[in-house]
Amino acid sequence: MNLPQLIEQFRSEDKCREYLEDLRWPDGVRCPRCGFDSVSWIEKRKQHECNEISCRYQFSVKAGTVFHDSHLPLWKWFLAIYLIGESKKGISAKQLQRTLGVSYKTAWYLGHRVRSAMEEGSPVPLKGIVEIDETWIGGRHRKNERDRSGRARKSMVLGAIERGGEVRLEVRKGPGRESKTSYRGFVKDSVDDKAEFIFTDSDRSWGEMTDWNTKHRKVDHGREEWVRGIVHTNTIEGVWSLFKRSVVGTYHQLSAKHLPAYLDEMAFRFNNRDNAFLFRDTLLRMIEGETLPYAELVHGQH
């Protein structure tokens, strides 16, 4: 779907609502509270009312979803979801603010609600040839700081990608900020035990992961070795490059608190790069996702 098609198909609030209802209740509207399948339509309020005498719950299609309690018109939600899904390097809250004609707070909150629906619950472990690498995101080096790389104030992000397949990105913390425990734990969670190959750099934290059905091969970047036959980590490093361009060119800065959400957004967009039904599938996640209160989103943020 392109932008003109989106506008043509969802040019009114009623069309947006009807589409969401078809996605949420393909077999007919049901009360989200008691599950009763007999409801009445309240035209004045644009809501349904459950006909179960002991319930009588009044609800809209947004009730109990990521859209819950939002006063933003659905057509603006649809446009925001489209822009976030189709922007390869993401779209900033300031850009959403200008495009949608809303306040910055609304645009920022809207973006995070969409990202919350993009989080993978239990992703399928990667198989075949898997490249794994780490990168550091965040704080700059300060004068008189012993750690010249500035890692003391950065967040460590681990990534794994199946060649020709999906990517897994995760912020990991462990003893000493980086350790074999964090590295190997990520591998265990992200990579299938029967993967054919695991390719990493020569960082000692990866240890040795070769076993009877998986071969672990390394490239030594310290010796200017980048490719040895099929052994390289160029694919996952390309993911880092794309994400860092998003941080510098689109978002400009990210807090450590919200870094996982931006990683989820990028991974979802990357893993659905060939999905012709990306817009619809994102809407389904919004419907199935949990409400994200603003107070929870900003709690502990400075």
N, C-alpha and C positions, 0 to 999 in steps of 0.2 A: 504494500500500500504506500502510495506517495502522498505528499501533503495536500494537493488538490483533491485527491480521492477521499482523504480523511474529512476535509471540509465539506465536500459534497454529501458524503454518507451520514455525517453527524452534525448537520447544520442547525439542529435545534436541540433544546434540552430534552424534549420528549423522545426524540430518536436515540439519544444517548442512554436515557433511562430504559427504554424498551430493549436496547441491545444488551445492557447489563443484566436485565431481568432474564433474557433468553440464555445468557451465559450461566447465571447463577441457578436458575430454575428451569432447565430444559424441558421438564415434564409438568410444568405448571407451578405457579407461586405457592410456596408453603410458608407458614409462620416460622420464623427463625427461633422463636422461643419454645413453642410446644410441638412444632412439626405438623400441625393440622393443615390439611390441604384445601380447606374451604375458607376463602377470604373475600372481603368486599373492598371495592375501590372508593376512596374518598377523594373526589375530584378537586375540591377546594384546597386540600392540603397536599395533594399529589402523593398520597400514602395509601397503604393497604391496612385493613383491620381484620384481625383473626376472628372468625365466626364461632370459635369454640367459646361457649358461655363462660367457662372458668378462666379463660385467658383474656380475650378482647384486646390483645396487644396491637398497637398501631405502629407500623414500621414502613420504612422505605427500603429500596434495594441496597442502600448504603449501610443499613444497620448491621453492626457486628463485623464490618470489613475495615480495610485500611482507609476507606472513604468516610468512616463513621464520624459524625459531629462536624463535618466540613460544610461550610456555607458557600464554598466556591462552586460556581456552576460546573456541571459535569463536562460541558464542552471545553472548558479551560483545563480540567483534569486530563481529558483525552489528548488535548494538544500538548500538554506538558509530558505526558507519558510517551507520546510519539517522539518529541524532541529529545528526551533523555535516551530513548532506545536507539534512535538513529544517529546520534552524535558520537562519532567514533572516539573522540577525546572528551566526551562529556559536555555538559552545559552548566554554566555557573548560575548561582542564585540571582546574581545581578542581571544576567541575560534573560532568565525566566521572568524576572520582575519587569523588564522593559517589554518583552514579547507579550506577556499576558496582561499587562496593565494592572498589576497588583502590588502590594507593599513588599518590601524586602523580606520581612518576617514571614509573610505568607509564602513567598517563593522558596525561601530556605526550608521552611517546614514541609512544604509540598514535595520538594526534592528528596528530603530524607524519608518521607513516607513511601515514596516510590521505591527508593533503595531498600527499605525494609522488606518489601515484597520480593526483591531480587535475591535475597539470601537463600543459599542452598541448604536444605535441611539435612539430608543424608546423601551426599553425592556418591555416585558410583566410582569405585577405585579405578585408577588408570591402568591400562594394559599396554602391551606391545613395547614400543621404544618410548621411554619416559625420560625427559630432561628435568633436572632439579637444580635450583640455584637459590641464593639468598641475596637480598638487597637491603639497604638501609634508607629509611625515609624520615625526614624531619630536620630537627635543630641544626643550626649552623655552628661552626667552630668559634670559640671566643678566645680572646687574648689570654695568655698565661694558662691555657687549658692544656693539661698534659696529653690528653688524647687528641692528637692532631687531626684525626678524622672526624671528631665531633660526635662519635658514636654514643658517648655517654648520654646524650639527649636525643638520640634518634630511636626509631622503632624498627626492629628487625622484622622483615617480611620474607617468608619462605614461599617459593612457588614451584609447582610441578606441572608439566605439560606433556600430554601424549601426542606424539608426532601425528599430525593430521586430525587430532581430536581436541579434547577439552583441556582447560587449564584449572588449576586449583591454587588459590592464593590465601595466605593466612598470616596474621600477626602472631608471632610466637614469643613467649617469654620463658626464660628458664634460669637456673643458677648461673650467675655471671653474665646474664643477658643472652649469651650464646653458648650452647653446650651440646654435647652429643645427645643428651636427653631430648632437647628441643628438636634437633635435626632429625634424629631417628624416629621420634614420636610422630613428626609430620609425615615422614615416609610411610610409616605403618598405617596412618590414617588415610593417606592419599593414593597410595600405589598398591595395586593388586599383588598378592604374594607370588602370582605366576607370571608377572611381567617378564618379557623377554630380556630387555636391557634397561639398566639405569645408568644415565650419564650425568656426571657432576664435574665440578672443578676439583682441584687437588686439596681443598681445605680439609684439614685433619678432622674437623668436627663430623664430617660425613662417615668417617670410619670405613670399614670394608663391608659391603652388602652383598657380595657374591654368595650364592648358595646353589643348590643342585639344579634349580630351574630358572634362576635369574643371574645374569652376568652384569657386574658393576664395572664400568670403565670410566677413567678420569682424563681430563685434559689439564695440563699444567700451565695456567695463565702466567704464573710467575716466571716461566721460561719462554714466554711469548708463543706458547702453543695454543692455538685456537681451534684447529680442526685436525683430526687424524682419522682419515677414512670417513666412516659414518658417525664417529665419536665427536660430538661437540655439544655445546649448550647455547648455541646461537638463537634457537627458537624462543627459549624462555627469557633470554636476554633481550630479545625483541619486544617481549611483553613488558619488561621493566622499562625499556625505552619509551614505549607508548604511554605507560602510566605516568612516568616522570614528566613527559611533555604535557600530559593532562594537568598535573599539579602545577607546573610552572606557567603554562600558557592559558589554562582555563580556570582552575580553582585558585591559583596563586599561593594559597597556603591551606594546610589541613591540620586539624587538631588530632592528637594521638587518640582521643576518645572516639572520634568519628572515622578514623582511618579504616577500620574493618568494613564500614558501610560503603565507602568508596571503592574498596577492593572487591566487595560483592557486586557492586554495579558493573565494574569493568569485566569481571569474570562472567557475569550473566550475559553481557553484551557480546563478549568474545565467543562464548560457547553457543550463542544463538546467531552467529554471523551469517549462517546460511539458512536460517529459519524464515520462510516466507510468511509465517503467521506470528511473527514476533509481537506485534501490537496486541493481537487477541490473547496470546499466551501471557503477556504481561498483565492484561486486565484480569485474567483468571487468577493470577497470583494475588492481585490486589483484592479480589473478592474473597479468596481463601485465607488471606493474611490476617494477622491480628492488628487491632487498633494500636497506634503508637502515640500516646499522650505527649503533648508538647513539654509538660513538666518533666517527664521521664527523659526526653531527648536532651534537655539542657541541664539536667541535674549534674552537679559537679563540674560544670563547664565554667571557665574563667575567661 
